[in-house]
Amino acid sequence: MFLLYLQYTKKQMKGTEAFPSSFIMIEDTQIQAVEKLLLPLLTEDIFLVSIRIKPINNFKIYLDADNGLSIEKCIKINRALYRQMEELGIYPNGDFSLEVSSPGIEEPLKSYRQYVKNIGRNVAISTQEATFEGKLTAVTENGVQIAFAEGKGKKAVNKEMEIGFADIKETIVQIKF
């Protein structure tokens, strides 16, 4: 990878190629290779949310589980994946780092399974038009349904709204204390 980067930088200085295209291709290939090693390590209830890679070969892998993801499970998956990456020599001299965790509460929902897992919780859903807050009551293959109260006190009216996945920019679980 280092040689590719040096060749790419030389081309960029001459103005023969736009910056993002080659770098993104290399990054996508690395993510696909790690994902291929990771998926067999996941049990039925654990699923992949996302993989991010920083230019310093730092992989951040976010997993979730239908019934909660413990630190112990993350550690076990991290160690097994790290061992496989070392044995295959994907990065010479172990020039990579690996972080496996569940997404933080501030991370938006990204997969259908995350939406299903969070039925009954309060969410904030951002669309192009507005942000809607309410309780996630249902999830279908096309979108979600939220329930919310409009108005205050005795004048409050309970309403429901359906929002298609195509319209959702971001959904964040809201924690109320």
C-alpha positions, 0 to 999 in steps of 0.5 A, a space after each residue: 500500500 505504501 508504494 501505491 500511495 507514493 506513486 499516487 502522490 507523484 501523479 497528484 503533483 503532476 495534476 494527472 488524477 483527482 485526489 479522492 478516487 484512487 485513495 477511496 478505492 484502496 480504502 474500500 478494498 481494505 475494508 472489504 478484506 477486513 469485513 470478509 475476515 470479520 463476518 464468520 466471527 459474528 454469532 447470530 445475534 451480533 451484526 456489523 454496523 460499520 467499518 471505518 479506516 483512518 489513513 494510519 491503518 486504524 480500523 474502527 469496527 462498530 458491531 451491535 447485537 439484538 440482545 446487547 453487546 458485552 465488552 467481553 464479546 467485543 474483546 473476543 472478536 477483536 483478538 480473533 480478527 487481529 490474529 487473522 490479520 497478522 497471520 495473513 500479513 495484510 499489513 507488514 510489520 503489524 502496521 495497523 490497529 483495530 478497535 471493535 466496539 458497539 456504536 455510542 449512543 450519539 451514533 445514528 442508526 444505520 441498519 434495519 436491525 438497529 431500528 428493530 432493536 430500538 422499537 419502543 425507544 424515543 428517537 429524533 429523526 432528521 429529514 430534508 424538511 425537519 426533525 421529528 421526535 417521538 417513540 419508535 413504534 414500528 419498523 417495516 421494510 420501507 420505513 418507520 412509524 413514530 408516535 408523539 404528542 402534539 400540544 401540551 397538557 389537556 390539549 395534547 393530541 397523540 399522533 402517529 407518523 410514518 417516515 420512509 427510509 428514503 426520506 431519513 437523513 439521520 436517526 438518533 436514539 434519545 436518552 431521557 433521564 
